[in-house]
Amino acid sequence: MAEIEAAHPASVVELWAFDEHRIGLLPIVRKVWAKRGSRPVRIVETRYQWLYLYGFVQPQTGRTHFLLLPRMKAPLYNQALSEFAQAVGAGLHRQIVLMVDGAGSHRSQEVVVPEGVHLIALPPYSPQLQPAEKLWPLTNEPLVNRHVDTLSDLEAVQVARCETLSSMTEQVRGRTLFHWWPRITK
């Protein structure tokens, strides 16, 4: 962080985190309350079709940016980085430090990092250090104990939930701002 701030003294430096999450037609089942002696009924149809939710979070403010893409591959990761950089205004006057995990698509030779974005990899096998991991219980909420027929229905539910989360900055901040997360005052 100090190196990036020193290299770009006239720029605003922001610290974000990124992760991706697989969601699909396989239901997320949780316990539910029911009257004593009755059994709750839920439709569970095992289907293995997936979408990937790419999530960016700025823990210090609770701001989020989401993309829903069909796979987790380097070209789609490049697309996600590019769209994120454009959405937050990364460039000459705004430098984005982005914490990422060590997924293969993040380390690929095909990765093209947009101007104004600096990737910092977390240590291997350390998902507990990734603030973006804490977004997934929030994004899964409308899918719990719910049967979704098609990927387009799933996409509609997730888009609505991500739009809602973008206005829930205090709740996002409360889940993702770890006590050790660097505070940027610049």
Rosetta blueprint (number, residue, H / E / L):
1 M L
2 A H
3 E H
4 I H
5 E H
6 A H
7 A H
8 H L
9 P L
10 A L
11 S L
12 V E
13 V E
14 E E
15 L E
16 W E
17 A E
18 F E
19 D E
20 E E
21 H E
22 R E
23 I E
24 G E
25 L L
26 L L
27 P L
28 I E
29 V L
30 R L
31 K L
32 V L
33 W L
34 A L
35 K L
36 R L
37 G L
38 S L
39 R L
40 P L
41 V L
42 R L
43 I L
44 V L
45 E L
46 T L
47 R L
48 Y L
49 Q L
50 W E
51 L E
52 Y E
53 L E
54 Y E
55 G E
56 F E
57 V E
58 Q E
59 P L
60 Q L
61 T L
62 G L
63 R E
64 T E
65 H E
66 F E
67 L E
68 L E
69 L E
70 P L
71 R L
72 M L
73 K L
74 A H
75 P H
76 L H
77 Y H
78 N H
79 Q H
80 A H
81 L H
82 S H
83 E H
84 F H
85 A H
86 Q H
87 A H
88 V H
89 G L
90 A L
91 G L
92 L L
93 H L
94 R E
95 Q E
96 I E
97 V E
98 L E
99 M E
100 V E
101 D L
102 G L
103 A L
104 G H
105 S H
106 H H
107 R H
108 S L
109 Q L
110 E L
111 V L
112 V L
113 V L
114 P L
115 E L
116 G L
117 V E
118 H E
119 L E
120 I E
121 A E
122 L L
123 P L
124 P L
125 Y L
126 S L
127 P H
128 Q H
129 L H
130 Q L
131 P H
132 A H
133 E H
134 K H
135 L H
136 W H
137 P H
138 L H
139 T H
140 N H
141 E H
142 P H
143 L H
144 V E
145 N L
146 R L
147 H L
148 V L
149 D L
150 T L
151 L H
152 S H
153 D H
154 L H
155 E H
156 A H
157 V H
158 Q H
159 V H
160 A H
161 R H
162 C H
163 E H
164 T H
165 L H
166 S H
167 S L
168 M L
169 T H
170 E H
171 Q H
172 V H
173 R H
174 G H
175 R H
176 T H
177 L L
178 F L
179 H L
180 W L
181 W L
182 P L
183 R L
184 I L
185 T L
186 K L
